[in-house]
Amino acid sequence: MVSTRPQPQAAPTTASGSELRQHAAMHVFLETERLTLRRFTANDADILVELDSDPEVMHFITGGLPTPRREIETEILPAFLEYYERYAGYGFWAAIERSTGAFVGWLHFRPEREDDPDEVELGYRLRRSAWGKGYATEGSRALIEKGFVDLGVQRVHATTMVVNVASRRVMEKAGLRYVRTFHQPWPYPIPGDEHGDVEYALSAAEWHGG
């Protein structure tokens, strides 16, 4: 499972591939070789419910517990949509496989603090069917480049559990470097949480080769 923490905070999707492609065309943020990253819309609750209903996807987040539909509809999705209004160029992006139009997960690129958009947190959550294809790395690299080139970001960081080896590999492949190991309160007991979390980061100077 590829997932960072902390995160904000499935029934089969009802959106067809053609509908997802139509949404993507309307709300595209950026494109990579294989992915379209687009804004979420108010009609995307089903795909988020499906994503968060897979125990393997949620293993390093809730210990495998699904996110209740009501929480997605009343808290998580509205928070995603609010980001687009508050921050230009930042937020949560639905990752769409360009070859099929399928929703494969999401990535986020958001200010760590509301008053400091220079410091940005990177995160990702992908469907199990998309694991092992390099999508998280591809999307992360594109967001990092966008941040440093177009948005004036000065530092990107991401965190995950020490034992979440897959997520740590994504961070490393995206160019982030190990910074520290730390412990933080977490509401769900997860095997390996006694080892703590790790932070990886990359500065604009490092990215530009300075």
Secondary structure, DSSP 8 states (H G I E B T S, - for coil): --B-SS----------HHHHHHHHHHSEEEE-SSEEEEE--TT-HHHHHHHHT-TTTTHHHHSS----HHHIIIIIHHHHHHHHHHSTT-EEEEEEETTT--EEEEEEEEEEETTEEEEEEEEEEE-GGGTTSSHHHHHHHHHHHHHHHHS---EEEEEEETT-HHHHHHHHHTT-EEEEEE----SS--TTGGG-EEEEEEEHHHHTT-
